[in-house]
């Protein structure tokens, strides 16, 4: 979140009815603001959408998310039912050289990583990209086989594109401190472990419950199919749209902010829900798998939905989500359904011994899915905070303003809009 709300003026316009806008409206209304929520489309929720099929539940975007105090508080307030991770399905795999590995390193690589972790000291390196930083502190094997899949799984980008200071704001080592010492302090100070959860009736139920709450509030007005040409005259303005729309609304006269907006880049992404017959596929139980560097030309990872959580598929079927594209294969979003299905079918036959066909697929495409958390984005935050967001009551809040996860967005909204 960039900017601060003006708590002395209890009227606010929220522009954008995706998850950021809904959370903003929710917390502001609870804080006795008169809220005017405008959404350009005919539905609220943005990318979050859940579909029920005869084969099971399909999530078009977010599937699961980590809990924290703010998440638990919100879900409890709304009365949403949560499912925890199955106890026998906690394993996370990295696919390297056609093998599913919990530890994706050879012995010598692992020893090198431990030595670097223990003895390499930090020194003013936050301007570096993730690849340079990780190679120094953990070694090249860690970049290719740990951080490459990790960053692809979160940002659909290469480590070389992601800035440490932008994507890992909490990774603040002191000069002279080793990564091992930093992690040990974190482990010692951490109060509780955050759990991976799903909502029983799908992630869109969070949207539905927030919408129901807001529609029952006398101090909230919701306007659908309401694309604004300019920002109405409000002391408090919270813009929760994609960056291009925010730039259009602000109608910039400031050259530096205008240029900075233009430098915000996004990764494309294709998410495919896949259902197969239970007796036609073989895989190790777990949450899912991410792919190390140079393992596949299109696929970033696979989530094991029905293995990790209950009620994700109907009896006799297994549910997966395959993620493709990103910086690895930016043009895969343009491929036909048939081409994408062929890519996935080939992968499943080679890696999961699939005997039959894919029984059901639901393909979701986004040409601009996730912002690249680069140095350019960090510079945008700085410029925005010194220009349009400098005025109290002017707030930018979306997935390009500091958080991409549902957990992060909930915590940011809770802490930013509640006194």
N, C-alpha and C positions, 0 to 999 in steps of 0.2 A: 504494500500500500504506500502510495506517495501522497503526502499532504495530510492535513488534520481537519477534522470536522469542527465546526463552531458550535459548541454546546450551549452558548448563550442565545442562539436563535433556533427555535424548535420547529423549523420547517425545512424540508429537504427534498430535492428531486433526485431520484436514482434512475440513471439512464442505462438500460440493458437489463434484461430479465433472465440472464443465465444464472449459474449457481452463485457467482460473485454478487450479482444484483439482488438475488433472493436473500442471501445471507445479510447483505447490507440493510435491506428493508426490514428484515426480521429483528436484528439487534437494535436498529434505530427506533423502530416502533416500540420495542420493549423499554426503550429509554425515553418514551413519551414524545418522540418526534412525530410531526405530521408528515407522512411519507407519500410522495407521488412517484410511483414506479411506472416507467415507460419501456415497453418492449416492442421492437419493430416487427417481429413475426407474430404468428397466431397462437403460439404456445410459449410457456415459460420453461426454463431448464437448460436452454442451450444444447450443448453436446450430450448431456445426460439423458439417456433414453433407454427404457427397458421394454423388450418385446417378449410376449409369451407365445411359444410355439408348441405344437404337439410333441416335440422332442425335448423341450425344456426351455429354460429361461435364457434370453439373449441380452447381453449388455452391449450397447453400441459404443460406449466410451468406457468410463471407469467401472471396474469390477469390484475390487476390494480396496480398502485403505487402512492405514494405521490409525489406531485410536490414540487419544491423549485426553487430558482432563477436559478440555474445551469440547472435544467430540463427544465424550461420554455425557457431559452436561446437556448438550444440544439434543442428542438422541433421546435422552431421558425426558427432557421437557416436551418433545414432540410425541413421545410414546412409540417410537420406532423399535421394532423387534430386530435383534442382532444375532447373527450366527458367527460363532468362533471357528477358527481353523481346526480341521480334523486332526486329532492327536497323532495319527499315524501318517500324516501327509505334510510334515513340516520341512522336508528336504527341499533344498534349492539346488538346481543343477546348472552347470556351464557345459555347453557342447563344444568340445575341442577334439579335433582329429577323429570325428565320428564316435566319440565316447562321451557318455554323460558323467560328468565328474562333480563331486561335492567340493573337492579341492582341485582347482584347475592348473596345478603346477607339477612339473617334474621335481625330483628331489633336490637337485642342484639349484633350480630356480627358487624353490621354497627357502633354502638356506640363505641365498642371496637376499631375498625379501626380508627375512628375519634380521639379518645383519644390518641392512639399510634402515629398517624400522627402529632398530635399537641404537644405532650410532650416528646416522646422518642428522645434522642439526639444521633447524629452520633459520633462514636469514632473508627477510624482506622479499618474499617471493610471490606475493598475492596478485601481482600483475601477470603472472605466467598462466598459460592455458593448462588444463588438467593433465594433458599428456606429459608436458615438461615437468610439472610439479610431482606427479606420481612416479615418473621414471627416476627422479632424483631420490625420492624418499622410499620407494619400494622396488624399483627396477623395471626394465623394459617388459619382462614377462608379465608383470602386474598390470601394465598399461594395456597390453593386447588381450590378456585372458581374464582380467578381473574388471578393470575400469571401462574398457571398451564395451563389454556387454552391459555393465551397470548403467553407464551413461546413455547407451542406446535404449535401454529399457525405460528410463525416466524421461529423457529429453529427445529421443530419436535423433541424436547427433553424435558426431565423433568427439572423442576427448580433446582433439586438437582445436575444436570449435568452441569449447566451453571454458570460461574463465573461472578459476578457483574463487576469486573474490565475489563473483556473481552467483554461482550455483551452490557454493559451499560456504555461506556466510558464517556459519557456526564453527568452521574449521579454523579457529584462530590460535595458532601456535605463537608462543613468545619466541623472540630471537634467541637462539641457542638451545631451544627445546626440541627433543626428538618426538617423532610421531608416537612411539611406544609410550613415552611419559604422558603425552596428551591424552591418549586413549585410556590409560590406567586411571588418570584423574577423572575422566568422564564416567568410567564404570563405577568408581568409588562414590562419586557424588550423585549418580542417578538414583532416583527414588523408586521407580518401578519401570518394568519393561512394557513398552507399547505393544499391543496385540494387533494382528491382522484380522480384520473383520469384514463381513459383508452384511448388507441389509436383507432380511429374509425374503422380502418381495421385490428385491431389485433396487439398484441405486436410484432409479427414478422415483421411488417412494419417498426419498428425501425431498425431491422437488414437490411432489404431491402434498406432503404434510406441511411444508413451508407455505405453499400456495393456499392451502386450506386455512392455516393459521392467519395469514395476512388478509384473506377475504373476510374473515370474521372480526377483524379489527376496525373500529370506527375511524381510527386515525390513519388508515392506509387506503389509498386509491390506486387501482391497477389499470393501466391502459395498454391493451394489446393492439397489434397492427398500428402502432404509433411510432413511426420513424420521424424523428425531429430534424428539422432543417437547421436549427440553431439551438443554443442553450437558453431556455427561459430565464427570466430575471429572478433568480433565487440566491440567497446568501450562501446556502449550502448546496453544492452540486457534487454528486458522486457519479463518476463515469465508469461503467462496468462493461464497456464494449471492447471488441478487438481494437488493436492500436490504430488501424487505418480509419475506423469510424470515429475514434476519439480525436484523431488529428483533424478530421473533417469538421467535427462539432466545435472544437476549440477555435477553428478558423484563425490560424496562427499568423500573427504579424512578426513574431520573434523568429529570426532566421536560424539561430542556433538550435532552437527547440524543433522547428520544422525539419531541419536536416537530420536531427537526432531521431525523430519519429521515423523518418524514411529509412534509417539504418537498422530498424528492428526487423529481423528476419525470422521466418517460421520454417519448421520442418513439416513436410507432408507425411501422412500416415494412412495406412490401410489396416483396418481391424476386421478380422473374419471369425465369426462364430462357426464352429465346426462340430457336428454331431456324427459319431460313428457307432456301429454296433459294438457292444461291450465285449463280445467274444471274438471280435475280429481285429483287436489291437492289443499290443503288448508294450507296457512301459513301467518304469519304476515309480512307486507312489511319491508324490511331492506336490509343491506349489506350482512348479513349472520349470522351464529351462530358458536361459538366455544364451546367445551364441557368441563365442570368442571371435576375434578378428579373422577374416578370410575363411569363414566356415560356410557361408552361403551368400549368393549375390543379392538376395531380396529379403530374406526372413530375419527379423530381429530377435524373436523369442516366441514361446508358446506357453500359455497359461493352462494348467490342468484344473479346470473349474469344478467338475463333478467329483474329482478325487480330493480336492482341497476343502470343499464345502458341501454341506447337505443341500438337497432340494434344487440342484442346478440342472439336473436332467431327469427325464422320465425313465422308468424301469427298462433295463435292457440297452441303454445307450450311455455313452461317455460324451462329455462336453469339454471342448477346448476353445481357446481363443488364440488365433495366430496373428502376430503383429508383423507387418511388412512395411518397407519404404524407408522413411527418414532420410538422413544423409547417405545411408548405404545404397539406397535405390530410389532416388527422388521421383523417377518417372513411372514407378510401378502403379501409382495412383491413376495413371492414364490407361493402364491395361484393361482389357475386357474382363468380365466376370469369368468367362471360360478360361482365359489365360491365367488368372489368379488361382482358380480352382485347380488347374493342372499343376501349378507350382506347388501348391499345398499337398495335393495327392501324391506327387513324386516324393516330397519330403516325408510324408507319413509312411509311405511304403518302405523307404530306405531306413528310417530311424525308429519307427514303431511297429514294423512288420505288419502293416495293414493288409488284410487279406481281401477285403471287399472295397466298396466305394464309399465316398463321403455321403452320408444319408441326407444331410441338410447343411447348407451354408447360408449365412447372412453376412453380406459384405457391406462395410461402412467405409467411406472415403472422405478424407479431409485434405484439401490442398494446403491449408494453413492450420496445422493442428497444435503444435507446441512451439513457443518462442525459443530461439536459440539463446541460451544464457551466456552470452559472449561479453567481451570488454565493451563493445558498442552498446549493449543493453545497460551495463553498469553506468556508462557515461550518460545515457538517457535519463536514468534515475536522478543523477546529479543535476543535470540541466533542468529537468522538469521541476525538481524541488526548489530550484532557484528562480523559476519563471512562473508558469501558470499555477503550479501547486504551492507557491510561496504564500499566496493569499489564503488566509484561514477560511475554511469552508470549501476549498477546491481540492477534490480528492480523485485520484486515479486508482482503481482497484480492479485488477483482472489478472490473468495468468502471466502477464508480462511485467508485473509490478513487484515481483519478489517471491511468489509462491505458485507452484503448478499443481500441487496435490490438494485433494479435498480436505485432508487434515490441516494443511497449512492455511488454506483459505478460511476455514472455520475459525482457527485460532486467531488469525489476523483480524477478521471481522469482529470477533468477540472482544479482542483487546483494543481495537481501534474505535469502536462505536459505543462502548459501554463504559461509563465512568466508574 
